[in-house]
Amino acid sequence: MVQPLNTLSATEIVALTLNGTVNCETLARECLARVAAREPVVKAWAFIDLDQVLREAKALDSRANRGPLFGVPVGVKDIIETADMPTQMGSPIYRGYRTLSDAGCVAQLRAAGALIVGKTVTCEFAGPAANVTTNPHNAARTPGGSSSGSAAAVADFMVPFGFGTQTGGSVQRPASYCGIVGYKPTFGLINRQGVKPAAESLDTMGLMVRTVEDAALFMQVLTNSAKVQWLPADAPIRIGLCRTYAWKDADEATRNAVENAARRLEKVGFSVCDVALPPPCEGLPRTREIINDYERARGMAWEWNTHADKITDALGKSIRNGLVIPRAQYIEALEQVALCRHRVAALFTDVDVLLTPAADGEAPLGLAHTGHHRFQSIWTQLRTPTVTLPTDAGPSGMPVGIQLVGAHFADDRLLAIAQRVFALLGQGPRIEL
């Protein structure tokens, strides 16, 4: 049986498009057929123009120069600017809003030959208020947020790649809930020009994909990095099992996924040891809210001053809180996080990566709440690269992920280890076609 083109990874797609086996228009039509079949339920897209996508695909097919992402369909989170599509931020304030230019990261993908399919649903201003997207495994459950649409579109085989952003847990949590690979690079590696800020000292661009190899491929384009050197089967790998201070809040499904992964990896020769986060990391839940609220309130001063009535209560609470936080308290929080970064960096002297929970457990029932960021915002603040791998299933048959964390700027090493771990542990539930 021939594998449907829309289910291929980006790496598989470029192998076919660059040698002329598959053309961009044919690939685009299969992806759009999947969108047409599933979008009424999944609601992953804030904007998509089917005719425009086909015109762009045909234009790609006529190009003489074919880049490293030639023909790969891409979804762009709707806080990221696109010159030919509205950027609406998940808010009525920006309904129909268009910019004159692409965000830097979008322009890079276009230059590499990628096909921008549309804008994926985001929670309002990448904040806490849920939007309309459902979990493609079960429409009664949240896909997570705020990169809801990108995670759902990739999981449901509409596109092989979606941009996400993470200020708390907006890449890793949706990836775990939807059963895909979520990659948050070291802070600042992917340029954020043209991306609506939430909290600028935390905001990190992230990638939603179905394979670790695809994450590496897109990072080559976005950061001009060399190809990741994949590890041989007998490469020595040191894993630090880091349950974190939030372990008590993890569901049994998450605890089992993390501890089973540690046992299975140890059995095949990995070195595994317990690692604890050093003090004052237990204060990271408090510092995250201070930094997020303080920066968001100032970054959204225009929206708050002119359109407060169009901002949800959940986001409004964060802005109001941020407006009264004293500068001294904000600086103290930044200094505490900087100390944590320094102390956590020392952990990587004895281990290559940390193994830790990705989320509390399965995606919760209902669409009003996108889940908690407690297991993701640790690493967002510490600015370390992280990968969520969808290795397990929970008691309801929903995906449950594990998270691997690398040292600051050791992104290639993290991806190489993640690829080995994923190959050994296998994948949890996938969407049935």
Protein Blocks (a to p, Z undefined) as FASTA:
>chain_A
ZZdfklpcfklmmmmmmnomacfklmmmmmmmmmmmmmmmnopafbdcfklmmmmmmmmm
mpmbdcfkgoiacdddfkbccfkbccehopaklgoiacfbdcfklmmmmmnopacfbdcd
ddehhiabdcfbdcfkbmkbcebjaklmmmmmmmnomafbdcdddfklmmmmmmmmnopa
cddddehkaccehiacfblmloccddddfbfklmmmmmmmmnopacdddddfklccdddd
debjmlmmpcfklmmmmmmmmmmmmmnopacdddddddfklmmmmmmmmmmmmmmmmmmm
mmmmmmmmmpcfklmmmmmmmmmmcfklmmmmmmmmmmmmmmmmmmmmmpmbdcddfbfb
dcdehjkbgbjaklmmmmmmnopacddddfbccfkopacdddddddehilmmmmmmmmmm
mmmnopaddddZZ
